[in-house]
């Protein structure tokens, strides 16, 4: 079952952030989720199986400066490694597509790191119809 994330999911979301490669305490996740969940431009959905959160997808509505269209950015997507290859990721992507259309968006975008441990994720995105079209640049601020 795919449903909107609620505050009671925070402890399980912190576990999933670790699966994604970003170890996160429950307190940290609670702080993040509180900010995200209070912003209507964000939408967090979870995949639940037998009362356990086995996947999540976080998305946000964005606006272009150079075009009239809106887009939705997938900010986080993870499925617990024990539950992968069962169609959960595909259902989470379908939920993003549904929400994007409701928001009047005509495109879904995402970033994924260029690291070996992301190769399977990259192949998953390609199978879902995404194409690699950009190079990301990051600058840390002190």
JOVENBEL-V264957 format. One record per residue. PSI is psi in radians with two decimals (NA if undefined). OMEGA is omega in whole degrees, 0 to 359 (none if undefined). NEAR is the number of other ideal C-beta (glycine too) atoms within 12 Angstrom. Layout:
[[PSI:OMEGA:NEAR] [PSI:OMEGA:NEAR]]
This chain:
[[2.31:176:18] [2.28:181:30] [2.90:178:21] [2.40:179:24] [2.55:177:34] [2.90:183:19] [-0.62:181:21] [-0.19:179:18] [-0.14:190:31] [-0.77:183:29] [-0.67:179:23] [-0.54:175:30] [-0.63:178:42] [-0.64:177:26] [-0.77:180:27] [-0.60:177:39] [-0.64:175:31] [-0.72:177:20] [-0.58:180:27] [-0.19:179:28] [0.22:181:18] [1.41:180:19] [2.28:188:14] [2.29:176:25] [2.85:177:17] [-0.73:179:21] [-0.76:178:13] [-0.77:181:19] [-0.66:178:33] [-0.76:179:21] [-0.83:181:18] [-0.84:184:27] [-0.64:179:33] [-0.80:179:19] [-0.82:183:16] [-0.80:185:26] [-0.37:180:25] [-0.05:182:13] [2.04:185:17] [-0.22:177:11] [-0.17:180:23] [2.65:178:28] [2.15:179:33] [2.16:179:42] [2.55:178:38] [2.66:172:38] [2.16:183:37] [2.36:178:27] [2.08:180:21] [0.73:177:9] [0.07:181:11] [2.35:176:20] [2.00:184:36] [-0.09:179:32] [2.83:177:42] [2.71:173:45] [2.29:177:44] [2.33:184:37] [2.80:177:36] [2.54:177:29] [2.32:179:29] [2.82:182:25] [2.44:178:19] [2.60:167:15] [-0.58:189:8] [-0.08:181:7] [2.88:179:12] [-0.33:185:11] [2.76:171:19] [2.84:175:23] [2.86:173:28] [2.27:177:34] [2.24:170:31] [2.05:184:38] [-0.59:180:30] [2.40:175:36] [2.17:178:38] [2.47:171:38] [2.32:178:32] [2.34:185:27] [-0.47:179:21] [-0.25:185:15] [0.17:181:24] [2.79:180:21] [0.56:176:16] [0.17:178:17] [0.04:182:20] [-0.79:178:33] [-0.73:179:33] [-0.73:180:24] [-0.62:176:28] [-0.71:177:42] [-0.71:177:32] [-0.67:179:21] [-0.68:177:33] [-0.79:180:40] [-0.75:179:26] [-0.85:181:20] [-0.70:180:32] [-0.77:179:29] [-0.70:178:18] [-0.55:181:15] [-0.01:182:26] [0.32:180:16] [2.60:180:29] [0.14:183:19] [2.56:173:26] [2.31:180:34] [2.77:175:28] [2.77:172:36] [2.52:175:22] [2.31:185:29] [2.58:177:16] [1.14:179:16] [2.63:182:11] [-0.66:182:10] [-0.13:178:14] [-0.02:183:20] [-0.77:179:14] [-0.70:178:18] [-0.73:180:32] [-0.74:178:21] [-0.66:176:15] [-0.82:181:26] [-0.72:178:26] [-0.76:178:16] [-0.45:179:16] [0.02:176:25] [0.10:177:15] [2.65:173:24] [2.49:179:14] [2.03:186:17] [-0.08:188:12] [2.85:172:13] [2.29:180:8] [2.56:176:14] [2.48:183:8] [2.50:176:9] [2.11:178:6] [2.43:177:5] [2.36:181:4] [NA:none:3]]
